[in-house]
């Protein structure tokens, strides 16, 4: 009963303080009259299988004020406009909105792909003249998918400019019309389409070759938490058959950020944290595609679980605004989770390994233990144990001197090597946070804590 009352109070606090949060929304869409006219003239209004919602700046601001969103990042909606002029008009309109409402809007400029030369010219104009905050790229532009060689010159420019790129799925080529009618794109294919495009970039090391480009993956990372381990496990087979080359997983994945627009939940965040770190998660609404009242309820639900779930609560401010502020150049301070100086972080990691990777995992677990204890004073204990009754089951006792020590740990090169190198080995992972009952005893056991 007491626990239920506590959660209720925390939920009420999260709801009542929305207006004071200063949230940054990295996933909202601009739909201009010129854009709609262009689509209508080229018979593209229903190209994505559903009608576009109406957009009004004042209504957007009213909703932002109601829920406590300080800044929204505007990107042009799907589908891809037919004309270069329409894209220029949309970018200029976004720049005008940003200028007229200082601090409330940022924007990522659209590009007239698949014409790469025109896209490069528009990117220069948008970044240099319109002062765009980044670039919006479709997963594919009339069949030209992200990751193809033809786009390398564009990514070279974006790399020189240290550009932020916000992705959004568009209708893939050769969609079965009957399936599209029965299961609209936004319900499933958009997730496949996003995963397809990002996987294509990874397989060609696009993000590793252009490391200054930071890419925001929409809709909770689509299927990437599932597909990345599969890709990694199959890469040796593909390489043996000369189907793919070497893939720098660490460099590719370190350039990816993830907005939580769509079906976010504590479980989704935990799944994303198997392929990324908390400083790469961002709030996104998908305004105006979702009804404002539904978005309010969704945001309140997020505020509630980011307040009451102990393992992800330290990342609340990072997800809501700090990560986006740093990514978009609004601050030079690298985000970290809520500080808990002097408070131990104790947890048990429950891990199940695929049997064929047992020896490799044992080596990786031993290496991360030795390096962490040797190089990180804030790591008090990292103690892997193998279950006697099932040797594929591991329990790792983790004790950190503070939340800061843990945040430092997950940013280290040896942890990133362990995490990325064992993704395909892990069948399941569950983190259980514990509350120490006697800090003094731990102090005596772990003298390094003094």
BAMIPA-987775 format. One line per 5 residues: number of its first residue (from 1); their letters; for each residue x, y, z of C-alpha. Coordinates in pm, whole numbers, always signed. Example, Ala and Ser with C-alpha at 12.3 -4.5 7.8 and 13.67 -1.06 7.14 Angstrom:
<atoms>
1	as	+1230 -450 +780; +1367 -106 +714
</atoms>
This chain:
<atoms>
1	xxxxx	+0 +0 +0; +278 +240 +95; +466 +166 -230; +147 +233 -431; +93 +570 -262
6	xxxxx	+456 +667 -327; +428 +585 -697; +97 +776 -718; +255 +1085 -559; +554 +1067 -792
11	xxxxx	+321 +1035 -1090; +122 +1340 -978; +444 +1537 -932; +558 +1441 -1282; +223 +1551 -1425
16	xxxxx	+200 +1881 -1240; +556 +1989 -1321; +548 +1928 -1698; +538 +2300 -1772; +865 +2357 -1587
21	xxxxx	+1066 +2083 -1755; +1217 +2268 -2053; +1184 +1959 -2272; +1343 +1945 -2617; +1141 +1760 -2881
26	xxxxx	+1367 +1633 -3161; +1087 +1473 -3364; +821 +1712 -3494; +712 +1787 -3847; +652 +2094 -4059
31	xxxxx	+380 +2068 -4324; +362 +2385 -4534; +98 +2491 -4786; +364 +2496 -5060; +461 +2140 -4973
36	xxxxx	+98 +2024 -4992; +47 +2204 -5323; +355 +2037 -5471; +235 +1693 -5361; -113 +1756 -5499
41	xxxxx	+20 +1870 -5838; +225 +1551 -5870; -46 +1319 -5732; +163 +1234 -5423; -70 +1335 -5141
46	xxxxx	-143 +971 -5055; +201 +839 -5146; +257 +722 -4786; -82 +555 -4767; -249 +802 -4529
51	xxxxx	-343 +1172 -4539; -110 +1435 -4399; -232 +1619 -4089; -283 +1994 -4082; -5 +2205 -3933
56	xxxxx	-30 +2545 -3767; +259 +2715 -3586; +40 +2880 -3324; -133 +2551 -3241; +208 +2387 -3212
61	xxxxx	+329 +2656 -2971; +12 +2626 -2765; +65 +2252 -2727; +434 +2302 -2643; +344 +2551 -2370
66	xxxxx	+83 +2318 -2228; +321 +2025 -2182; +642 +2210 -2103; +833 +2173 -2429; +1085 +2454 -2456
71	xxxxx	+1208 +2379 -2808; +1090 +2166 -3101; +1305 +2055 -3393; +1113 +2083 -3719; +1167 +1848 -4013
76	xxxxx	+974 +1819 -4337; +725 +1535 -4334; +709 +1244 -4580; +667 +1196 -4872; +964 +1338 -5062
81	xxxxx	+857 +1649 -5259; +872 +1624 -5636; +1044 +1957 -5699; +1363 +2120 -5580; +1176 +2450 -5549
86	xxxxx	+930 +2298 -5301; +1215 +2182 -5078; +1378 +2526 -5088; +1046 +2688 -4993; +1000 +2446 -4703
91	xxxxx	+1352 +2513 -4573; +1303 +2888 -4596; +969 +2860 -4417; +1133 +2661 -4137; +1408 +2923 -4107
96	xxxxx	+1142 +3196 -4089; +956 +3014 -3809; +1280 +2974 -3617; +1357 +3347 -3656; +1009 +3459 -3558
101	xxxxx	+1005 +3245 -3243; +1358 +3263 -3096; +1448 +2966 -2881; +1124 +2780 -2951; +1211 +2615 -3281
106	xxxxx	+1515 +2462 -3449; +1504 +2290 -3788; +1679 +2030 -3998; +1671 +2111 -4369; +1531 +1876 -4633
111	xxxxx	+1737 +1792 -4943; +1629 +1733 -5308; +1751 +1376 -5335; +1808 +1157 -5534; +1991 +1441 -5717
116	xxxxx	+2314 +1434 -5511; +2468 +1747 -5665; +2150 +1946 -5597; +2136 +1802 -5245; +2492 +1918 -5172
121	xxxxx	+2410 +2265 -5300; +2094 +2281 -5087; +2279 +2154 -4779; +2538 +2432 -4815; +2265 +2694 -4858
126	xxxxx	+2064 +2563 -4563; +2360 +2537 -4325; +2541 +2855 -4432; +2261 +3095 -4524; +1950 +2969 -4345
131	xxxxx	+2152 +2856 -4040; +1983 +2518 -4027; +2055 +2316 -3714; +2102 +1996 -3912; +1982 +1796 -4209
136	xxxxx	+1680 +1572 -4248; +1731 +1263 -4463; +1472 +1017 -4582; +1553 +648 -4548; +1523 +638 -4924
141	xxxxx	+1452 +894 -5194; +1278 +722 -5485; +1472 +404 -5427; +1809 +566 -5348; +1882 +425 -5002
146	xxxxx	+2108 +571 -4738; +2438 +388 -4744; +2477 +370 -5121; +2807 +480 -5272; +2644 +767 -5462
151	xxxxx	+2579 +947 -5132; +2941 +940 -5012; +3010 +1290 -5147; +2711 +1426 -4954; +2824 +1255 -4633
156	xxxxx	+3173 +1392 -4688; +3028 +1744 -4682; +2815 +1668 -4376; +3121 +1526 -4204; +3316 +1847 -4271
161	xxxxx	+3031 +2048 -4118; +2992 +1817 -3814; +2626 +1793 -3909; +2342 +1643 -3710; +2120 +1429 -3933
166	xxxxx	+1764 +1338 -3839; +1631 +1034 -4025; +1272 +960 -4109; +1124 +660 -4287; +962 +707 -4627
171	xxxxx	+765 +461 -4837; +997 +190 -4965; +999 +90 -5328; +778 -196 -5450; +530 -200 -5162
176	xxxxx	+244 -446 -5202; -65 -221 -5225; -296 -472 -5060; -63 -515 -4762; -19 -137 -4744
181	xxxxx	-397 -92 -4724; -444 -360 -4459; -137 -266 -4255; -51 +102 -4316; +317 +189 -4340
186	xxxxx	+332 +368 -4004; +216 +52 -3823; +508 -169 -3922; +689 -100 -4249; +828 +231 -4125
191	xxxxx	+1020 +36 -3860; +1152 -207 -4120; +1240 +80 -4350; +1438 +263 -4082; +1623 -56 -3985
196	xxxxx	+1694 -129 -4352; +1850 +212 -4414; +2062 +223 -4097; +2181 -134 -4150; +2283 -43 -4503
201	xxxxx	+2490 +248 -4370; +2654 +25 -4110; +2740 -249 -4360; +2931 +7 -4570; +3090 +173 -4266
206	xxxxx	+2936 +508 -4363; +2916 +631 -4006; +3263 +500 -3923; +3412 +671 -4229; +3232 +999 -4153
211	xxxxx	+3247 +1004 -3769; +3160 +1373 -3732; +2807 +1306 -3860; +2565 +1232 -3576; +2250 +1048 -3685
216	xxxxx	+1919 +1047 -3496; +1725 +725 -3556; +1348 +772 -3509; +1077 +571 -3338; +1275 +411 -3054
221	xxxxx	+1544 +277 -3283; +1299 +72 -3491; +1421 -292 -3495; +1790 -212 -3442; +1814 -361 -3088
226	xxxxx	+1711 -691 -3248; +1888 -659 -3582; +2231 -541 -3463; +2311 -862 -3268; +2188 -1068 -3564
231	xxxxx	+2400 -870 -3810; +2704 -912 -3587; +2656 -1285 -3551; +2615 -1334 -3928; +2895 -1101 -4035
236	xxxxx	+3168 -1371 -4027; +2956 -1593 -4254; +2891 -1304 -4492; +3260 -1214 -4494; +3361 -1572 -4566
241	xxxxx	+3139 -1560 -4873; +3279 -1216 -4968; +2936 -1054 -4933; +3047 -783 -4689; +3379 -638 -4579
246	xxxxx	+3507 -543 -4237; +3256 -354 -4022; +3367 -120 -3745; +3075 -177 -3512; +3194 +51 -3234
251	xxxxx	+3249 +355 -3456; +2925 +304 -3649; +2707 +259 -3342; +2870 +545 -3151; +2734 +790 -3412
256	xxxxx	+2373 +683 -3365; +2123 +859 -3138; +1764 +748 -3083; +1444 +945 -3036; +1167 +789 -2829
261	xxxxx	+873 +893 -3047; +614 +620 -3074; +579 +315 -2852; +823 +413 -2577; +827 +227 -2245
266	xxxxx	+1076 +131 -1973; +1126 -199 -2155; +1205 -23 -2483; +1460 +202 -2312; +1627 -98 -2151
271	xxxxx	+1641 -271 -2488; +1798 +35 -2651; +2059 +41 -2377; +2185 -295 -2505; +2318 -117 -2816
276	xxxxx	+2378 +239 -2692; +2435 +451 -2381; +2195 +682 -2190; +2347 +997 -2339; +2224 +890 -2685
281	xxxxx	+1850 +883 -2599; +1622 +1177 -2689; +1260 +1276 -2640; +1045 +1293 -2954; +673 +1350 -3000
286	xxxxx	+593 +1303 -3374; +373 +1616 -3365; +132 +1676 -3547; +77 +1315 -3655; -52 +1215 -3313
291	xxxxx	-349 +1389 -3150; -232 +1647 -2890; -425 +1483 -2606; -267 +1145 -2684; +76 +1309 -2686
296	xxxxx	+6 +1468 -2348; -86 +1128 -2201; +221 +971 -2361; +451 +1236 -2215; +293 +1204 -1871
301	xxxxx	+344 +828 -1885; +711 +879 -1977; +757 +1129 -1694; +603 +880 -1455; +824 +582 -1536
306	xxxxx	+1136 +800 -1562; +1058 +905 -1206; +962 +570 -1053; +1181 +312 -1232; +1507 +311 -1032
311	xxxxx	+1739 +180 -1305; +1643 +446 -1562; +1535 +735 -1336; +1890 +882 -1328; +1859 +945 -1703
316	xxxxx	+1538 +1149 -1691; +1687 +1495 -1746; +1930 +1356 -2003; +1647 +1211 -2213; +1415 +1507 -2172
321	xxxxx	+1657 +1783 -2266; +2025 +1753 -2173; +2124 +1507 -2446; +1950 +1714 -2713; +2104 +2038 -2586
326	xxxxx	+2451 +1892 -2625; +2383 +1719 -2959; +2234 +2033 -3115; +2509 +2260 -2990; +2300 +2444 -2731
331	xxxxx	+2558 +2366 -2461; +2918 +2247 -2446; +2859 +2045 -2129; +2853 +1672 -2197; +2540 +1532 -2025
336	xxxxx	+2561 +1298 -1728; +2288 +1143 -1520; +2158 +1280 -1189; +2446 +1286 -942; +2433 +1071 -633
341	xxxxx	+2760 +1158 -467; +2848 +920 -185; +2567 +676 -273; +2668 +329 -382; +2518 +182 -695
346	xxxxx	+2480 -193 -647; +2326 -430 -898; +2314 -788 -1019; +2337 -845 -1394; +2153 -1164 -1492
351	xxxxx	+2288 -1281 -1828; +2217 -1584 -2045; +2470 -1665 -2320; +2417 -1862 -2640; +2601 -2194 -2581
356	xxxxx	+2828 -2163 -2885; +2976 -1840 -2746; +3054 -1961 -2392; +3433 -1958 -2420; +3438 -1624 -2602
361	xxxxx	+3211 -1469 -2339; +3423 -1603 -2052; +3727 -1434 -2206; +3538 -1106 -2257; +3398 -1109 -1901
366	xxxxx	+3743 -1174 -1755; +3897 -895 -1960; +3637 -631 -1864; +3668 -730 -1497; +4046 -699 -1494
371	xxxxx	+4061 -371 -1686; +3781 -206 -1487; +3930 -293 -1149; +4280 -196 -1261; +4192 +136 -1423
376	xxxxx	+3877 +266 -1248; +3887 +347 -875; +3510 +402 -882; +3446 +39 -979; +3451 -132 -639
381	xxxxx	+3340 -474 -755; +3283 -642 -1088; +3251 -1010 -1007; +3120 -1252 -1276; +2980 -1586 -1156
386	xxxxx	+2871 -1888 -1360; +2565 -2080 -1239; +2642 -2441 -1148; +2314 -2586 -1272; +2336 -2408 -1609
391	xxxxx	+2672 -2291 -1741; +2507 -2056 -1994; +2372 -1848 -1703; +2589 -1578 -1546; +2537 -1344 -1253
396	xxxxx	+2765 -1041 -1224; +2779 -851 -896; +2849 -485 -977; +2926 -221 -713; +3016 +137 -805
401	xxxxx	+3121 +413 -568; +2854 +646 -711; +2628 +704 -1007; +2907 +919 -1150; +3149 +629 -1126
406	xxxxx	+2902 +411 -1315; +2853 +675 -1585; +3230 +700 -1626; +3254 +321 -1649; +3006 +282 -1935
411	xxxxx	+3187 +548 -2137; +3528 +377 -2118; +3686 +213 -2422; +3709 -126 -2248; +3339 -125 -2158
416	xxxxx	+3237 -26 -2510; +3457 -304 -2649; +3293 -553 -2411; +2941 -431 -2488; +2971 -427 -2866
421	xxxxx	+3181 -742 -2876; +2931 -952 -2679; +2601 -824 -2821; +2559 -1129 -3045; +2655 -1367 -2761
426	xxxxx	+2386 -1254 -2517; +2051 -1433 -2531; +1898 -1232 -2247; +2001 -959 -2002; +1828 -830 -1691
431	xxxxx	+1969 -571 -1450; +1851 -588 -1089; +1932 -281 -879; +1986 -350 -509; +1970 -137 -193
436	xxxxx	+2266 -195 +42; +2148 -237 +401; +2486 -172 +562; +2722 +67 +388; +2981 +42 +665
441	xxxxx	+3036 -328 +608; +3093 -266 +240; +3343 +5 +326; +3542 -245 +530; +3530 -508 +258
446	xxxxx	+3625 -276 -24; +3908 -65 +111; +3932 +120 -219; +3610 +297 -122; +3795 +497 +147
</atoms>
